[in-house]
Amino acid sequence: MSLGAMLGSDVNLFLAEGPVRMRGRGERVELATAVPHLVGVVVRPTEGVSTAAAYAALDARERTPGRRTANWIDNPNQGDFPFGNDFEVAVRATHSQVDAAFARLESLGASPILLCGSGSCVFGGAPNSETAVRLVAALAPHFPWIKKVETLP
């Protein structure tokens, strides 16, 4: 794991055996013992997000007095889902298409809704596979790439 952290930020994700919770740049990896089974969609807007720009936006937001990054507690559409992404608020504020993906998923009732990594992909949860298929159909006119996804057992 220490070699993986030196090679790159997300390398350790691929070295872990099972679902993980990543912290820092992705070099701190904890095995996630109670990951709920999730079904949903991943939406990729045409607008990309530079990882360097995402970190810069996050850093700028953290230095602004009275402002802080979001986590799952700040987001009412997360319900009891105990995971979040600190990049969400900063990236949504600087990337209109990512924000539009969140808004569209919210309007369709997806929950939880999470930014994937530093963006630009967004995950929207669905209660079952059939609803996820309906989300794909509803999102297709608005985004060039949408996939139905499911967590591994």
Backbone hydrogen bonds in HBPLUS format (Angstrom, degrees):
<---DONOR---> <-ACCEPTOR-->    atom                        ^
c    i                          cat <-CA-CA->   ^        H-A-AA   ^      H-
h    n   atom  resd res      DA  || num        DHA   H-A  angle D-A-AA Bond
n    s   type  num  typ     dist DA aas  dist angle  dist       angle   num
A0005-ALA N   A0001-MET O   2.93 MM   4  6.19 154.4  2.00 150.2 156.0     1
A0006-MET N   A0002-SER O   3.23 MM   4  6.47 143.3  2.37 136.5 145.4     2
A0006-MET N   A0003-LEU O   3.07 MM   3  5.13 123.1  2.41  96.0 110.6     3
A0007-LEU N   A0003-LEU O   3.02 MM   4  6.33 141.3  2.18 146.4 157.6     4
A0007-LEU N   A0004-GLY O   3.13 MM   3  5.08 124.5  2.46  93.6 107.9     5
A0008-GLY N   A0004-GLY O   3.15 MM   4  6.42 154.0  2.22 155.0 159.7     6
A0013-LEU N   A0010-ASP O   3.12 MM   3  5.58 146.0  2.24 111.8 121.0     7
A0014-PHE N   A0011-VAL O   2.98 MM   3  5.71 137.1  2.17 119.0 127.8     8
A0015-LEU N   A0012-ASN O   3.09 MM   3  4.87 145.7  2.21  95.2 105.7     9
A0016-ALA N   A0012-ASN O   3.14 MM   4  6.25 133.1  2.37 148.0 156.6    10
A0032-ALA N   A0019-PRO O   2.93 MM  13  5.49 177.1  1.93 132.6 133.4    11
A0021-ARG N   A0030-GLU O   2.79 MM   9  5.22 155.8  1.84 153.0 161.4    12
A0030-GLU N   A0021-ARG O   2.95 MM   9  5.22 158.9  1.99 148.8 155.7    13
A0023-ARG N   A0028-ARG O   2.82 MM   5  5.07 150.2  1.91 148.4 156.0    14
A0026-GLY N   A0023-ARG O   2.95 MM   3  5.23 147.6  2.06 130.0 130.6    15
A0028-ARG N   A0023-ARG O   3.45 MM   5  5.07 162.0  2.48 141.9 137.8    16
A0151-THR N   A0038-LEU O   2.92 MM 113  5.40 157.4  1.97 151.2 156.8    17
A0126-ALA N   A0039-VAL O   2.73 MM  87  5.53 154.0  1.79 153.4 146.1    18
A0040-GLY N   A0149-VAL O   3.00 MM 109  5.39 155.5  2.06 151.3 148.5    19
A0149-VAL N   A0040-GLY O   2.78 MM 109  5.39 165.3  1.80 138.2 141.7    20
A0041-VAL N   A0124-GLY O   2.87 MM  83  5.29 154.1  1.94 145.1 153.2    21
A0124-GLY N   A0041-VAL O   2.86 MM  83  5.29 159.1  1.90 152.6 158.0    22
A0042-VAL N   A0147-LYS O   2.83 MM 105  5.34 149.9  1.92 149.4 159.6    23
A0147-LYS N   A0042-VAL O   3.01 MM 105  5.34 153.5  2.08 143.8 152.3    24
A0043-VAL N   A0122-VAL O   2.82 MM  79  5.23 165.9  1.84 152.9 156.2    25
A0122-VAL N   A0043-VAL O   2.87 MM  79  5.23 152.1  1.95 145.8 155.2    26
A0044-ARG N   A0145-TRP O   2.95 MM 101  5.38 166.2  1.96 161.5 160.2    27
A0054-ALA N   A0050-SER O   2.85 MM   4  6.13 152.2  1.93 151.3 159.9    28
A0055-TYR N   A0051-THR O   2.94 MM   4  6.23 160.9  1.98 153.1 157.2    29
A0056-ALA N   A0052-ALA O   2.95 MM   4  6.18 154.7  2.01 144.4 152.0    30
A0057-ALA N   A0053-ALA O   2.87 MM   4  6.09 159.3  1.91 149.2 154.2    31
A0058-LEU N   A0054-ALA O   2.91 MM   4  6.11 156.1  1.96 146.8 153.9    32
A0059-ASP N   A0055-TYR O   2.78 MM   4  5.97 164.2  1.81 151.8 156.2    33
A0060-ALA N   A0056-ALA O   2.88 MM   4  6.06 161.4  1.92 149.3 154.3    34
A0061-ARG N   A0057-ALA O   2.98 MM   4  6.10 155.6  2.05 142.7 149.5    35
A0062-GLU N   A0058-LEU O   2.97 MM   4  6.22 156.0  2.03 150.8 157.1    36
A0063-ARG N   A0059-ASP O   3.12 MM   4  6.34 134.1  2.34 141.4 153.0    37
A0063-ARG N   A0060-ALA O   3.25 MM   3  5.22 133.1  2.49  93.4 105.7    38
A0064-THR N   A0061-ARG O   3.23 MM   3  5.27 152.0  2.31 100.5 108.7    39
A0067-ARG N   A0064-THR O   3.07 MM   3  5.61 156.9  2.13 141.7 140.8    40
A0074-ASP N   A0071-ASN O   2.93 MM   3  5.57 139.6  2.10 119.4 129.4    41
A0075-ASN N   A0072-TRP O   3.32 MM   3  5.34 151.3  2.41  99.9 107.9    42
A0078-GLN N   A0075-ASN O   3.09 MM   3  5.79 166.3  2.11 125.6 128.0    43
A0081-PHE N   A0078-GLN O   2.99 MM   3  5.46 163.2  2.02 138.2 140.3    44
A0088-GLU N   A0085-ASN O   3.05 MM   3  5.70 159.2  2.09 119.7 125.4    45
A0091-VAL N   A0087-PHE O   2.83 MM   4  5.83 173.2  1.83 175.5 177.8    46
A0092-ARG N   A0088-GLU O   2.90 MM   4  5.90 164.4  1.92 153.5 158.6    47
A0093-ALA N   A0089-VAL O   3.08 MM   4  6.14 148.7  2.18 141.1 149.2    48
A0094-THR N   A0091-VAL O   3.14 MM   3  5.21 138.0  2.33  98.9 110.4    49
A0095-HIS N   A0091-VAL O   2.89 MM   4  5.78 125.4  2.20 152.9 164.6    50
A0099-ASP N   A0095-HIS O   3.09 MM   4  6.41 164.2  2.12 155.5 160.3    51
A0100-ALA N   A0096-SER O   2.83 MM   4  6.04 147.6  1.94 141.3 150.9    52
A0101-ALA N   A0097-GLN O   2.97 MM   4  6.21 145.2  2.09 138.5 146.9    53
A0102-PHE N   A0098-VAL O   3.07 MM   4  6.46 159.4  2.12 152.8 157.4    54
A0103-ALA N   A0099-ASP O   2.92 MM   4  6.20 165.9  1.94 151.6 155.6    55
A0104-ARG N   A0100-ALA O   2.86 MM   4  5.99 162.1  1.89 149.3 154.0    56
A0105-LEU N   A0101-ALA O   2.94 MM   4  6.08 165.7  1.96 150.0 154.3    57
A0106-GLU N   A0102-PHE O   2.85 MM   4  6.07 159.9  1.89 154.2 160.2    58
A0107-SER N   A0103-ALA O   2.91 MM   4  6.12 159.1  1.95 147.8 153.5    59
A0108-LEU N   A0104-ARG O   3.07 MM   4  6.32 133.8  2.29 141.9 153.9    60
A0108-LEU N   A0105-LEU O   3.18 MM   3  5.13 132.6  2.42  94.2 106.9    61
A0110-ALA N   A0105-LEU O   3.01 MM   5  5.35 157.5  2.06 157.3 151.2    62
A0109-GLY N   A0106-GLU O   2.98 MM   3  5.12 160.1  2.02 107.7 113.8    63
A0111-SER N   A0125-GLY O   3.02 MM  14  4.61 148.5  2.13 115.1 121.4    64
A0125-GLY N   A0112-PRO O   2.76 MM  13  5.09 160.8  1.80 156.6 162.3    65
A0114-LEU N   A0123-PHE O   2.94 MM   9  5.15 153.7  2.01 139.8 148.4    66
A0123-PHE N   A0114-LEU O   2.77 MM   9  5.15 166.2  1.78 163.1 163.8    67
A0116-CYS N   A0121-CYS O   2.92 MM   5  5.36 172.2  1.92 147.3 144.7    68
A0119-GLY N   A0116-CYS O   2.92 MM   3  5.42 152.8  1.99 141.4 143.8    69
A0132-ALA N   A0128-ASN O   3.11 MM   4  6.44 153.2  2.19 147.8 155.8    70
A0133-VAL N   A0129-SER O   3.00 MM   4  6.32 151.0  2.09 148.1 155.3    71
A0134-ARG N   A0130-GLU O   3.09 MM   4  6.44 151.5  2.17 143.0 150.6    72
A0135-LEU N   A0131-THR O   2.87 MM   4  6.20 147.0  1.97 146.6 156.4    73
A0136-VAL N   A0132-ALA O   3.00 MM   4  6.33 157.8  2.05 149.3 154.2    74
A0137-ALA N   A0133-VAL O   3.16 MM   4  6.49 160.8  2.20 146.9 151.2    75
A0138-ALA N   A0134-ARG O   2.94 MM   4  6.17 157.0  1.99 148.4 154.9    76
A0139-LEU N   A0135-LEU O   2.88 MM   4  6.01 148.3  1.98 153.4 161.6    77
A0140-ALA N   A0136-VAL O   2.99 MM   4  5.96 138.7  2.16 148.2 157.9    78
A0142-HIS N   A0139-LEU O   2.85 MM   3  5.44 153.1  1.92 123.6 132.5    79
A0143-PHE N   A0139-LEU O   3.16 MM   4  6.23 138.3  2.35 156.5 166.8    80
